[in-house]
Amino acid sequence: EILGLGSGSMPLAFRFSPVIGGALYWLRPGTVRLPPWPDRVPLTAGSRRTILDVGLYAAVLAVGLFLLLSEGEVGQMDRSTIALLLGLLVLLGLRDKIPFLAARPEVYGLFLIVSLFPDETWIVGWQLVMVCIWWGAAASKLNHHFPYVISVMVSNTPWNRSRKMKAMLYRDWPNDVRPSRHAEFAAHLGTAWEFGWPFVLLVSDGGTIGTIAVIAMVLFHVHITSTFALGVPLEWNLFMIFGLLFLFGE
């Protein structure tokens, strides 16, 4: 994600030349940066990327690559290196919030924080992170514009070849392109789905109901991925499917 290979890259987000941004900008001195609190945090003011900013970003990449390739202890990554990665990421974020947010710290950062604790707490800690991510995403859909997202997303998906089905997602295509009741129902159903099934995963002891909940959430993320919506973090959906199967299915 922090390299710029995630949701905002390549033709999926209408990027063709260059196919990515990310590292092409964040490794270049003189480009624009956006500090989150330039008036409050010392040594963060300014809007131009310096050698220091490039060095911080490169250090985050280097430590992340080291963790990816290192063997560490049996079944574990080195905790001191994880702490170093998190510390560098925070420092980078204080200088420029854009690469910090691009790293998706609300997902991967939380998983890394849990990894700093004793290994017997990892599974339940990661499970709680997963549920909080689902509930946070569901809460973000409690608004008036999400039905608009659903109507456009489902009408543009490659598997929806029916013009009649596409037209049903709008009130009076092509005269009134506000979402129809069908789109509103689909939006509310998706929100309830993302609230409800993770709760079942959290409180169940597995078994039949747990298996049904796992299948339901796999289908949820498969559906999102299958729409190939522009700018949607598709790799996050794949990551959540893997995490779901490992943490709740296994």
Secondary structure, DSSP 8 states (H G I E B T S, - for coil): -TTS-STTSSGGGT--SSS--THHHHTSTTSB---S-TTTSTT---SB--HHHHHHHHHHHHHHHHHHH---STT---HHHHHHHHHHHHHHHHH-HHHHHHT-IIIIIHHHHHTTS-GGGHHHHHHHHHHHHHHHHHHHT-SSSHHHHHHHHHHHSTT---HHHHHHTEEETTTEEEE-HHHHHHHHHHHHHHHHHHHHHHH--SHHHHHHHHHHHHHHHHHHHHHT-TT--HHHHHHHHHHHIIIII-
